[in-house]
Amino acid sequence: MNWLFPAFLFGAASVALPILLHLLRRRPTRTVVFPSLRFLSATHQKNDRHQRLRRWIVLALRCAALGLLAAAFARPFFGAHGAQGGRAVVVVVDNSFSLQTKGRWEALHAWARNQVGPVSDGDKLGILLMAPRPAWLTPLRSEPGVAAKTLAGLQPGWEGSRVEPALRLAADTLAATALDRREIILLSDHQRVSWAGCDFGKPLPAGVAVAFPAVPAAVSRQAAVLPPVMTRRETGLHAAVTIRNYTGLQKRMLSVFRDGALVPAHVEPVDLAERATVTLQIDLEADAQKATYFRFVLDADDLPADDTAYATWQGTEEHPVLLDPVPAGDGGDYLAAALASTADLKPALRMLPATRAAWPVSTVAILRNDTSFAGEAGNRLGAFFNGGGSALVFASGPAEQAWLAAHGIPTEVKNAGSGPWQAQGWDMDHPLVSGLAEHRVNALLGWDFRKVLELPARAIEPLALWPDNTVAIGEAKIGAGRLLLCGFGADRRDSEWPVQPVFVPFVHRAVAYLMGVQEAGATKPVQVGDTVALPAESGNWRALDGPAAVKAPLAVSATVVPEMPGVYEFTYGSERKLFAVNLAQEESDPALWTDGKPWTALVSPQPSREVRQSGVPLASIDAEQRAPLWWWCIAALALWLLVELGLSNRTTR
């Protein structure tokens, strides 16, 4: 028997305390002759012997209890100090989709299983996945038979991977293991991108061996389809599909399938020059008003995983916009042209004429004509705001000024003197302004005007100022509606602003802001392993197309992380939204490591050292934890104390 903390055995010396107390409590015997009790002497002597025996037993139990307490703290165990026999093996698995290259996974998987070999009960076997970040599939403490069975059923994944983080985690775990043979088996194809950034000059902990596979043969035919970009056209939808060739000259065929159909909606031959990138422009017949999805498939090559890409079209939800007539004397309808040019942007705007009938409060009105504020038109506009409508107003005429003054927004006309008036002092925290400045800050510069209206700061929330610190653009509340007011016109009579590049983005973003929706714009494609923010707190998620396609929906909430590419559907209430999930582009590069074998320098040449934790050999800790005898000491201590309590209560003082 060995002890984990033998110093606690010195606590057994405390058994001297009950012995000392026992000796101190012995009373001197003094005989007193009393004639009338002489017949009880024999009985008294017999009871006295019983009491002495009980007291000695109680003393022994108390001493044993203290000894058991010291032994429990010393943590006894059976076995020897130092490293134990047996193996501790971690299989580091490159589960990226490059392992789906024809024949590669089968060869490497068989090699890794052969390296593991037979495992016994004294061995430890763990499986560590690389992607998307190092994660234990079966921890090293698991039953080796369970880990071996898991290894036999493994398949490659769909993400990109990096070798070094997983390799170092496995090595650190093995270095803290008590077994004397510690080994890493690297199941990887030595793809160049997987070794990117590895510090080959920093060796792994001493005593950890690594089995590296041979570099596989290079592929001869590999191209990848990148996530397509979908836009709307007059006849339907348009797809820009980029295909990247990583090898020599190829003649391929691209097929486009819509809504999971088995028959392609479009087929197009593709000539790929050596290591070239080609973008195909494909028009597809589809109703842009409805949600739909597409699968773009190249005929299979050596790595078929990235020969398929997915795209979705959520459907165009057109938002009606009321536009009043162009003012008399204006040279062109710049607002109508700006709205027409935003047809492919989201939110999609549908331009309607501002009629004499009552305006629906769900619409946004764009007003620039003085007649829209006079007489009956002014009353209709007031009712529109009172009902909760919103409007973008370019104010310059006298009827506009009178209507605004009647609603608590007095204005003053200013003409440029020595130079033009410039919009400045932007409120960068406002959603409209921050959206304009998102890509280019100079979009907020160069707004020059020869004639302007000064807006009162006391009645309107400023978005931009004139040089005299009066308001140039502001927001106000009228009734239950919102007013976005510009102190300048939307024509070229007073400025060249309507022909500047920023004019269209400003109009579109201003209307989107008043509608309470965000402009979609270009977004980063969703990749396998990304966290997808869902538009509702709860709903049902299911795969419509791709390798994960299933019929049964899965209840999810707030976010979801897709593990496979494809088209996914999220339904919440009566709403439905589609998501296209594609593969990481960098993992498609089949280039293998060809500059020698620098990974061999990761194995430390130093001999293995005894692993200690808080000064105690880890092998002893491991042996003690497998058979914790201190529990038996505590159990015996409790039993001893119960017996001692019963005897001491029956023992006279």
TIFI-182260 format. One line per 10 residues: number of its first residue (from 1); their letters; for each residue x, y, z of C-alpha. Coordinates in pm, whole numbers, plus 32768, in hexadecimal, padded with zeros to 4 digits. Layout:
NUM) A) X/Y/Z | ... .
END
This chain:
1) MNWLFPAFLF) 8000/8000/8000 | 8076/8162/7FB1 | 800D/82B4/8031 | 7FC3/83E8/7F5E | 800A/84DE/807C | 80D3/8411/817C | 811C/8544/8253 | 7FBA/852E/82DC | 8017/83E2/8380 | 80CE/84AC/848A .
11) GAASVALPIL) 7F70/850D/84F7 | 7F4F/83AB/857E | 8025/8421/86A0 | 7EEB/84C8/8722 | 7E83/8373/87AE | 7F5A/83CF/88D7 | 7E50/84CB/893E | 7D3C/83D2/89A0 | 7E42/82F2/8A49 | 7EBA/8417/8B17 .
21) LHLLRRRPTR) 7D59/8479/8B76 | 7D0D/830F/8BD2 | 7E37/82FF/8CBA | 7DEA/844F/8D5A | 7C83/83EB/8DA3 | 7CE6/82B0/8E62 | 7C78/82D7/8FCD | 7D45/824C/90F2 | 7CA4/8120/919E | 7C54/8145/9310 .
31) TVVFPSLRFL) 7BA8/802E/93CD | 7AA5/808B/94D3 | 7A1C/7F6C/95A4 | 78A4/7F7C/95D6 | 7813/7E49/967E | 76B2/7E53/95F2 | 7733/7E48/9483 | 7827/7D2A/94A2 | 7738/7C3E/93E8 | 774C/7D1B/92AE .
41) SATHQKNDRH) 78C5/7D0E/9288 | 78C6/7BEB/9194 | 77CB/7C92/90AC | 7886/7DDE/90BE | 79CE/7D3C/9059 | 7925/7C97/8F2A | 788A/7DE5/8EB4 | 79D0/7E99/8EE8 | 7A84/7DAA/8E00 | 7978/7DE7/8CF3 .
51) QRLRRWIVLA) 799E/7F60/8D16 | 7B17/7F4C/8CF2 | 7AF0/7E78/8BB6 | 79F7/7F72/8B1E | 7ADD/8094/8B6D | 7C02/7FE8/8ABE | 7B26/7F9E/898F | 7AAE/810A/8983 | 7C19/817B/8999 | 7C7B/8094/887B .
61) LRCAALGLLA) 7B58/8110/87A5 | 7BB4/827A/87DE | 7D1F/8238/8782 | 7CB3/8179/864C | 7BCA/8296/85E7 | 7CE7/8391/85F2 | 7DC5/82A1/8531 | 7CB9/826E/8426 | 7C8B/83E7/8408 | 7E00/8416/83CE .
71) AAFARPFFGA) 7E01/82F9/82D2 | 7CDD/8392/8214 | 7D98/84DC/81EF | 7ED2/841F/817F | 7E05/8389/805C | 7E75/821C/8048 | 7E7C/8159/7F02 | 7EF9/8011/7E78 | 8001/8024/7D6B | 815A/80B1/7D2F .
81) HGAQGGRAVV) 81CF/821A/7D18 | 823A/82A3/7BC5 | 81C2/8277/7A62 | 80D5/815D/7A11 | 80E9/8067/78F5 | 7FFE/807F/77CE | 7FC1/8181/76BC | 7F19/82D0/76AC | 7EBE/831F/7543 | 7E0C/844D/74AF .
91) VVVDNSFSLQ) 7D98/843D/7345 | 7D90/85A3/72BF | 7C94/859D/71A1 | 7C9A/8697/7085 | 7B24/869D/7046 | 7B2E/87A8/6F35 | 7A81/876A/6DEA | 7BCE/874F/6D2F | 7BDA/85EB/6DBE | 7AB3/859F/6CD9 .
101) TKGRWEALHA) 7BA9/8595/6BB6 | 7B7A/8449/6B02 | 7C24/832F/6BC1 | 7CD3/8415/6CB8 | 7BF8/83DF/6DEB | 7BEC/8267/6DC0 | 7D68/824D/6DAA | 7DB1/8334/6ED0 | 7C9D/829F/6FA7 | 7D24/813F/6F72 .
111) WARNQVGPVS) 7E87/81B7/6FBF | 7E16/825C/7106 | 7D59/8127/717B | 7E88/8051/712E | 7F62/813E/71FA | 7E75/8124/7323 | 7E75/7FA9/7311 | 7DD4/7ED8/7423 | 7D80/7F8A/7568 | 7D70/7EEB/76C0 .
121) DGDKLGILLM) 7CBD/7F52/77FE | 7DF7/7FFC/7880 | 7E14/80DC/774E | 7D7A/8231/7711 | 7CF8/829E/75BD | 7C6B/83F5/7568 | 7BED/8491/7423 | 7C1F/8606/73EA | 7B7D/86BA/72C3 | 7C2B/87E5/7223 .
131) APRPAWLTPL) 7B06/88A5/7190 | 7A77/899C/71C3 | 7B4E/89B0/72FC | 7BF2/8899/73C8 | 7AE1/87CC/7470 | 7AE6/8676/7518 | 7A0A/857A/746B | 7A69/8479/7574 | 7B3D/84F5/7698 | 7C78/843E/76FC .
141) RSEPGVAAKT) 7BCE/83C0/7837 | 7AC4/8306/7772 | 7ABD/818D/7754 | 7BBA/812E/7644 | 7AC1/8040/75A3 | 79C2/815A/757B | 7AC7/823F/74DF | 7B3C/812D/73F2 | 79D6/80F2/7380 | 79A3/8269/734C .
151) LAGLQPGWEG) 7AE3/827C/727F | 7A6C/8161/71A0 | 792A/821A/714B | 79C1/8373/7107 | 7980/8431/6FC4 | 7A1D/8577/6F44 | 7969/86BD/6F8E | 7915/87FA/6ECE | 79F0/890B/6F63 | 7B52/898D/6F48 .
161) SRVEPALRLA) 7C58/8932/704B | 7DA9/898F/70E1 | 7E97/8887/7166 | 7F63/893E/726D | 7E57/8997/7372 | 7DD4/8832/737E | 7F31/879B/737D | 7FA3/886C/74A5 | 7E64/882A/756B | 7E93/86B4/7539 .
171) ADTLAATALD) 8002/86C8/759F | 7FB8/878F/76DB | 7EAA/8696/773C | 7F94/856F/7707 | 80AE/8617/77C5 | 7FCD/8620/78F9 | 7F81/84AB/78DC | 8019/83AB/79C6 | 804F/829A/78C1 | 81B6/826C/784D .
181) RREIILLSDH) 8169/8256/76D5 | 80C7/8391/7649 | 8082/83B2/74D8 | 7FC8/8490/73E0 | 7F4A/8400/729A | 7F0B/8516/719E | 7DF7/84C1/70A7 | 7E32/85DA/6FAD | 7E7C/860A/6E3B | 7F90/8711/6E70 .
191) QRVSWAGCDF) 7ECE/881A/6DAF | 7F9F/8955/6DA1 | 7E88/8A31/6E27 | 7E5E/894B/6F56 | 7FCA/8986/6FBD | 7FB4/8AFF/6F85 | 8045/8BC5/70A7 | 80D4/8A96/715B | 8206/8ADF/7235 | 82E4/89B8/71DA .
201) GKPLPAGVAV) 83F8/8A40/72BA | 832E/8A09/73F9 | 833A/8896/7455 | 8226/87D9/7502 | 8250/876A/7670 | 8360/8668/76B1 | 8300/84FC/76A9 | 81E4/8524/75AA | 821E/8467/7465 | 8166/84BD/7324 .
211) AFPAVPAAVS) 8116/83DA/71FF | 80FB/84A8/70C0 | 8064/8414/6F81 | 810C/842F/6E30 | 80AC/8552/6D4E | 7FA0/84CF/6C5F | 7FAD/84EB/6AE6 | 7F41/863A/6A55 | 7DF2/8658/69A4 | 7DEA/8688/682D .
221) RQAAVLPPVM) 7C8D/871B/6800 | 7BFC/880F/68FB | 7B19/893E/68DE | 7A26/89DC/69D1 | 78DD/8A97/69AD | 78D7/8BCF/6A87 | 7795/8C58/6B26 | 76C4/8CF1/6A0B | 7642/8E55/6A17 | 74D1/8E7B/69C2 .
231) TRRETGLHAA) 7432/8FBA/693A | 72E3/900F/68A0 | 72AE/904E/672F | 717A/90B3/6669 | 714B/8F4F/65EA | 7196/8EA1/6733 | 72D7/8E6A/67F7 | 7444/8E85/679D | 755F/8DB7/6832 | 76D0/8E0E/682D .
241) VTIRNYTGLQ) 7781/8CC1/6863 | 78F9/8CBC/689C | 79BD/8B7B/685B | 7B26/8B61/68CC | 7C0F/8A67/6826 | 7D32/89E8/68FA | 7DD0/88FC/67FD | 7E09/88E3/6685 | 7D26/8928/655E | 7BC8/889E/6593 .
251) KRMLSVFRDG) 7A87/8885/64CE | 7967/886F/65C3 | 77ED/8880/65C3 | 7721/8958/66B3 | 75B8/88F7/66FF | 74C3/89D3/67BD | 73A5/8931/687D | 7285/89FA/690E | 71BE/89A6/6A47 | 7250/8848/6A65 .
261) ALVPAHVEPV) 71E5/87D7/690A | 7290/86A9/686C | 7292/8744/6710 | 737C/8870/66E6 | 72E7/89C1/6693 | 7428/8A29/65E3 | 755B/8972/655C | 7693/8A23/64E3 | 77EA/89A2/6476 | 7915/8A43/651F .
271) DLAERATVTL) 7A76/8A5C/6498 | 7B6D/8A8D/65B6 | 7CCC/8AFA/6564 | 7DE8/8A83/6642 | 7DBE/8B17/67A1 | 7CC2/8C12/671D | 7B89/8CA9/67B6 | 7A52/8CCE/66DF | 790C/8D83/6734 | 77D7/8D13/6679 .
281) QIDLEADAQK) 76AE/8DFE/664B | 7571/8D2C/6647 | 740C/8DA8/661A | 730A/8CCA/66C2 | 7194/8CCB/6691 | 70F6/8CFE/67E5 | 6FF0/8DD1/6890 | 70B9/8ED6/694B | 6F93/8F0F/6A32 | 6FAA/8DB0/6AC6 .
291) ATYFRFVLDA) 70B1/8D02/6B98 | 7179/8BFD/6ADA | 72C9/8B4D/6AEB | 73CB/8AC2/69FA | 74D9/89B8/69F5 | 7602/89F4/690A | 76B7/88AE/68BB | 77F6/8868/67F8 | 7830/870B/6773 | 7900/8652/6879 .
301) DDLPADDTAY) 7A7A/866F/6892 | 7B7C/85E5/6989 | 7ADE/86AD/6AA7 | 7964/86A5/6A71 | 790F/8753/6BBB | 793E/88B3/6B2F | 78AB/886C/69D7 | 7759/88E0/6A5B | 76F2/8A3A/6AD5 | 75A3/8ABC/6B4C .
311) ATWQGTEEHP) 74E9/8C04/6B2B | 7398/8C85/6B9F | 72AF/8D99/6B39 | 71CC/8E05/6C51 | 70D7/8EAD/6B6A | 70A9/901C/6B2C | 6FC3/90C2/6C22 | 6F80/9209/6B70 | 6F35/9331/6C4D | 6E53/9439/6BAF .
321) VLLDPVPAGD) 6ED8/959C/6B9D | 6DF8/96C4/6B43 | 6EA3/97C9/6A6A | 6DFC/9917/6A21 | 6E18/99BD/68C7 | 6F5C/9A5F/6859 | 6F51/9BD9/6898 | 6F10/9CBE/6770 | 704C/9D42/66D1 | 7126/9C24/674B .
331) GGDYLAAALA) 720C/9B9A/6642 | 71E0/9A2A/66A1 | 713F/993A/6796 | 7272/98DB/685D | 71B3/9835/6977 | 70F9/974D/6889 | 7242/96F1/67E4 | 72E2/96B0/6939 | 71C4/95CB/69A5 | 71D0/950D/685C .
341) STADLKPALR) 7346/94D2/6881 | 7315/9422/69D1 | 7253/9300/693A | 735E/9200/699F | 738E/9287/6AFF | 72DB/9218/6C38 | 71E4/9286/6CA9 | 714B/9292/6B4E | 7084/93D0/6B13 | 6F50/93E1/6A34 .
351) MLPATRAAWP) 6F0D/9542/69BC | 6DA1/95B5/69B4 | 6D12/970B/6959 | 6C8A/97DB/6A78 | 6B19/97E4/6A20 | 6A05/98C4/6AA6 | 6970/97A3/6B6C | 69D3/9768/6CD7 | 6B32/96DE/6CF2 | 6B64/958E/6DA4 .
361) VSTVAILRND) 6C2A/95C6/6EE2 | 6CFA/948E/6E96 | 6DA4/9546/6D79 | 6EBC/9648/6D7C | 6E7F/978A/6CBD | 6F96/984C/6C0F | 6F2C/99B5/6BE0 | 6FE0/9AC9/6B22 | 6EC3/9B8B/6A77 | 6E35/9CC5/6B15 .
371) TSFAGEAGNR) 6CD6/9C61/6AA7 | 6CDF/9B2D/6B8A | 6CC3/9C17/6CB8 | 6BB7/9D0D/6C42 | 6A3F/9CFE/6C78 | 699B/9BA7/6C75 | 6AED/9AFE/6C38 | 6B6E/9B97/6D7C | 6A40/9B0F/6E3C | 6A77/99B6/6DA3 .
381) LGAFFNGGGS) 6BE3/99C4/6E0E | 6B81/9A22/6F71 | 6A91/98FC/6F86 | 6BA6/981C/6EFF | 6C90/9881/701C | 6B7F/986F/7123 | 6B3A/9709/70BB | 6CA9/96A6/70E6 | 6D37/96DF/6F89 | 6EA0/9744/6F42 .
391) ALVFASGPAE) 6F2E/982E/6E3A | 7077/98A6/6DAC | 704B/9A17/6D59 | 7130/9AF8/6C8A | 70BB/9C53/6CF1 | 70F1/9D89/6C1C | 6FA0/9E25/6BB5 | 6EC4/9F1E/6C73 | 6D9F/9E2A/6C9F | 6E8D/9D2F/6D3D .
401) QAWLAAHGIP) 6F12/9E38/6E2D | 6DB3/9EA2/6E8F | 6D44/9D3B/6ECE | 6E7A/9CF3/6FA0 | 6E4C/9E33/7069 | 6CE1/9DD0/70AE | 6D64/9C8C/7143 | 6E67/9D34/7223 | 6F93/9D2D/7138 | 6FDA/9E95/70C7 .
411) TEVKNAGSGP) 70E3/9EB8/6FB9 | 71B1/9FCF/6F22 | 7235/9FEB/6DBC | 73A8/A030/6D95 | 745E/A083/6C52 | 75D0/A045/6C27 | 76A8/A17A/6C33 | 781A/A155/6BF8 | 780A/9FDA/6BE5 | 771A/9EAF/6BEC .
421) WQAQGWDMDH) 767B/9E2C/6D27 | 7704/9CD8/6D8E | 7661/9BC6/6E5B | 7749/9B70/6F7A | 7746/9B14/70EB | 76AE/99BE/70A8 | 761D/98ED/71C1 | 76F2/97B7/718B | 7626/96EA/7284 | 74E5/970A/71BC .
431) PLVSGLAEHR) 7498/95C9/70F5 | 7466/9688/6FB0 | 75AD/9748/6FCD | 767C/961F/7044 | 75F7/9553/6F20 | 7666/965A/6E26 | 77C0/9672/6EC0 | 77EB/94F9/6EE6 | 78BF/94CC/6DAD | 7938/962E/6D60 .
441) VNALLGWDFR) 793D/974F/6E53 | 7963/9847/6D34 | 77FD/97F1/6CCE | 779B/98F4/6DD4 | 7873/9A02/6D37 | 7834/9AEB/6C13 | 76C2/9B29/6C4F | 76C4/9C8F/6BC5 | 758A/9D61/6B93 | 7544/9EBF/6B11 .
451) KVLELPARAI) 73F2/9EE1/6BBE | 738A/9E33/6CFF | 728B/9E30/6E18 | 7302/9E54/6F7C | 7242/9D67/7061 | 7209/9DB4/71D4 | 72D1/9CDB/72C5 | 71C5/9D05/73D2 | 70BF/9C55/72FC | 718B/9B4F/7246 .
461) EPLALWPDNT) 7298/9A4D/7297 | 73CA/9AA7/71C5 | 747F/99AE/70E5 | 7558/9AB6/7037 | 759A/9C2A/7067 | 75DC/9D5C/6F92 | 7715/9E2D/6FCF | 7653/9F14/70BB | 75F2/9DE2/7190 | 7486/9DE7/7126 .
471) VAIGEAKIGA) 73F0/9C9A/70BB | 7421/9C26/6F52 | 7384/9ACA/6F70 | 72AD/9A62/7094 | 71A2/997A/7114 | 705C/99DF/71B7 | 6F1E/993B/7230 | 6DD3/99BA/71AB | 6C9E/9918/723A | 6CE3/97A3/7247 .
481) GRLLLCGFGA) 6DC9/97B0/7117 | 6F33/9806/70CF | 6FC3/9916/6FF2 | 7125/9910/6F64 | 7159/9A77/6EF0 | 726A/9AF9/6E08 | 729D/9C72/6DF7 | 72E9/9C68/6C82 | 7249/9BFB/6B3D | 726E/9AB6/6A7C .
491) DRRDSEWPVQ) 72B6/9B5B/692A | 73D9/9C12/6887 | 734F/9D71/68A0 | 7408/9DB1/69E6 | 7522/9CAD/69E0 | 75CA/9B93/6923 | 7587/9AA2/6A41 | 747C/99D1/6985 | 7582/995F/6889 | 7688/98FF/698B .
501) PVFVPFVHRA) 76C4/978B/69D8 | 7644/97B2/6B3C | 74E9/9823/6ACD | 745D/96C6/6A86 | 74E5/9625/6BC6 | 745C/9743/6C95 | 72FD/9725/6C03 | 72F7/95AB/6C25 | 7380/95A4/6D87 | 729C/96BF/6DF7 .
511) VAYLMGVQEA) 7168/9604/6D7D | 71E4/94BE/6E17 | 721D/9572/6F60 | 70BC/95FF/6F60 | 7034/94A4/6F12 | 70ED/9416/703B | 71A9/9315/6F6A | 731A/92EC/6F28 | 73C1/92E6/6DD7 | 7446/9187/6D96 .
521) GATKPVQVGD) 7568/91DD/6CB4 | 7684/90E6/6C82 | 76AD/8FF9/6DA6 | 77B4/8EF6/6DFA | 7742/8D9E/6D81 | 76E8/8CAC/6E95 | 77E7/8B94/6EB9 | 77D5/8A45/6F66 | 781E/8A7D/70D8 | 77AA/8BE9/70DA .
531) TVALPAESGN) 76AF/8C56/71DE | 7572/8CBB/7127 | 749D/8DC3/71D5 | 7331/8D6B/71A0 | 7221/8E72/716D | 7151/8DED/7291 | 7190/8D6A/73EF | 7105/8C12/739B | 7094/8B49/726E | 70DA/8A12/719E .
541) WRALDGPAAV) 721A/89D6/70DA | 7245/88CF/6FCA | 7322/8886/6E9E | 7276/889D/6D4D | 739F/8844/6C71 | 7500/87C0/6C9D | 759C/8699/6D55 | 74DD/86EA/6E95 | 7385/86F4/6DF2 | 7283/865C/6EDD .
551) KAPLAVSATV) 710B/866F/6EEF | 70E1/8696/7065 | 710D/87FF/70E1 | 71DD/8850/7213 | 7165/8948/731B | 726D/8A58/734B | 7283/8BA9/73F5 | 733A/8CEF/73A8 | 746C/8C58/72F8 | 74D5/8B1A/7248 .
561) VPEMPGVYEF) 7622/8A8F/71CB | 7602/89C0/708A | 76FC/88A1/7075 | 76C8/8852/6F03 | 7698/8921/6DC8 | 7545/8941/6D26 | 7407/8A0D/6D27 | 7356/8A2E/6E75 | 71FA/8AAA/6EC8 | 7197/8B5D/7007 .
571) TYGSERKLFA) 7023/8B7E/7049 | 6F8E/8C52/715E | 6E1A/8C87/716E | 6DA4/8CC8/700C | 6EFA/8D4C/6F9F | 7005/8C88/6EE3 | 7170/8CDF/6E9F | 7275/8C26/6DD2 | 73EA/8C0F/6E19 | 74FA/8B9C/6D29 .
581) VNLAQEESDP) 7623/8AFE/6DDD | 7763/8AC1/6D19 | 78C5/8A45/6D59 | 79FB/8B0A/6DBD | 7AAE/8B71/6C7D | 7C14/8B4C/6CFA | 7BE6/89DC/6D4C | 7BA8/8992/6BD9 | 7D15/89D6/6B88 | 7DAC/8878/6B62 .
591) ALWTDGKPWT) 7F16/88EA/6B7C | 7FDA/87FB/6C5C | 810F/8845/6D2C | 823D/880A/6C51 | 8359/88BB/6D0E | 83E8/878E/6DC4 | 835D/8709/6F0B | 8382/8824/7009 | 827D/8785/70EC | 837F/8687/7160 .
601) ALVSPQPSRE) 8426/87A4/7222 | 82ED/87BC/72FB | 8349/8677/73AE | 8428/86CC/74D9 | 8571/860A/74EA | 8576/861F/7666 | 851C/84E7/772D | 83D2/84CE/77E3 | 83C5/8559/7941 | 82F3/84E5/7A64 .
611) VRQSGVPLAS) 81B9/85B6/7A69 | 8174/864A/7BBA | 804D/870F/7C40 | 8080/87DE/7D7B | 81C1/8719/7DB5 | 8115/85C4/7D9C | 8153/84D4/7C78 | 8025/84D8/7B93 | 803B/835D/7B73 | 8001/833E/7CEA .
621) IDAEQRAPLW) 7ED7/842B/7CD6 | 7E48/8363/7BB6 | 7E78/8216/7C6D | 7DDB/829F/7DAB | 7CAE/832A/7CF0 | 7C6A/81DA/7C49 | 7C4C/8133/7DA1 | 7BFF/8240/7EAB | 7C48/8181/7FED | 7C19/82B9/80BE .
631) WWCIAALALW) 7AA1/8286/809F | 7AC8/813B/8153 | 7B90/81E9/8263 | 7A79/82E5/8293 | 7974/81CD/8298 | 7A3A/810A/839D | 7A68/824A/8467 | 78EF/8283/846C | 78B2/811A/84DB | 79BE/8136/85EB .
641) LLVELGLSNR) 7922/8274/8671 | 77C7/81D7/8682 | 784C/80AD/8747 | 7919/8193/8826 | 77EA/826B/8870 | 771C/813D/88D7 | 782A/80AE/89BA | 788A/81F9/8A59 | 771F/8238/8ABE | 771E/80E8/8B78 .
651) TTR) 7869/8127/8C24 | 7867/81C7/8D7F | 7947/82E8/8DC5 .
END
